[in-house]
Amino acid sequence: MIITKTTEGTSLTLVLEGRLDTVTAPQLESELRSSIDGIDKLFLDFTSLEYISSAGLRILLSTQKIMNKQGGMVIRNVNEDVMDIFEITGFVDILTVE
């Protein structure tokens, strides 16, 4: 998975490319841990995210909890396959998806 990071003031955008699964979830978790201090708006761009597993969903849930205290988190450009996973798991009701 490739993660591209852009920071503008207290806003952070991470563009994820590839698969967010058991192998790559620790990479995202590490990136988020080192990047979200002082951030009040987190944007995750899923334009090039092909797949998300339960390990990826766990990272999103834990990050959502942190960002609820700091500001907010928005997931953008979700493809149909990933959106299906969000809908089946109920994450579409928990996360802000644009």
PEHU-V557731 format. One record per backbone hydrogen bond with DSSP energy under -0.5 kcal/mol. NH is the residue of the N-H (numbers start at 1). CO is the residue of the C=O. If there is no record, write none. Layout:
nh=NH co=CO
nh=NH co=CO
This chain:
nh=2 co=17
nh=4 co=15
nh=5 co=3
nh=6 co=13
nh=8 co=11
nh=11 co=8
nh=12 co=41
nh=13 co=6
nh=14 co=43
nh=15 co=4
nh=16 co=14
nh=16 co=45
nh=17 co=2
nh=18 co=48
nh=20 co=51
nh=21 co=19
nh=25 co=21
nh=27 co=24
nh=28 co=24
nh=29 co=25
nh=30 co=26
nh=31 co=27
nh=32 co=28
nh=33 co=29
nh=34 co=30
nh=35 co=31
nh=35 co=32
nh=36 co=32
nh=39 co=36
nh=40 co=10
nh=41 co=10
nh=42 co=72
nh=43 co=12
nh=43 co=41
nh=44 co=74
nh=45 co=14
nh=45 co=43
nh=46 co=44
nh=46 co=76
nh=48 co=16
nh=49 co=46
nh=50 co=18
nh=50 co=48
nh=51 co=18
nh=53 co=20
nh=57 co=53
nh=58 co=54
nh=59 co=55
nh=60 co=56
nh=61 co=57
nh=62 co=58
nh=63 co=59
nh=64 co=60
nh=65 co=61
nh=66 co=62
nh=67 co=63
nh=68 co=64
nh=69 co=65
nh=69 co=66
nh=70 co=66
nh=71 co=67
nh=72 co=40
nh=74 co=42
nh=75 co=96
nh=76 co=44
nh=76 co=74
nh=83 co=79
nh=84 co=80
nh=85 co=81
nh=86 co=82
nh=87 co=83
nh=88 co=84
nh=89 co=85
nh=90 co=86
nh=91 co=86
nh=92 co=86
nh=93 co=90
nh=94 co=90
nh=94 co=91
nh=95 co=91
nh=97 co=95
nh=98 co=75
